[in-house]
Amino acid sequence: MRILRGSDFESGDLRDGAPTIIVNKAAADQYWPGEEAIGRRIRAAGSSPADQRPWYTVRGVIADVRQRGLRDQPRPTIYFPLNGTGERAPRAFTYVLRGPNVRAQADAVRQAV
């Protein structure tokens, strides 16, 4: 996935528990039309002050990915770093792998899961 603006997650995001996210272009266009998304903050829908849910800061915007077919418009998507404890993990998620041999990585992930 190509980063259009900002940056990718860093190891410090997980270690420091920094509540950062990456959004796709469709999300940036929907939530902040005509504005820069980097540095903007967002929290879970329906959050009230009593919820104490964290605010997430956008650190990067990536190109849209058509996940449901070439005819469907890309949906706004938010990417969270997983901290290993599941503390802030979304209810459902998709793994995104990168590297020189993604096929071998995918096989290893399938076996681990």
Protein Blocks (a to p, Z undefined) as FASTA:
>chain_A
ZZfbhcdddfklmmnopacddddfklmmmmmghiafehpacddehiafklopacdddfbd
cddddfkbjkbccddddddddehlommgcfbdcdddedjblmlmmmmmmmmZZ
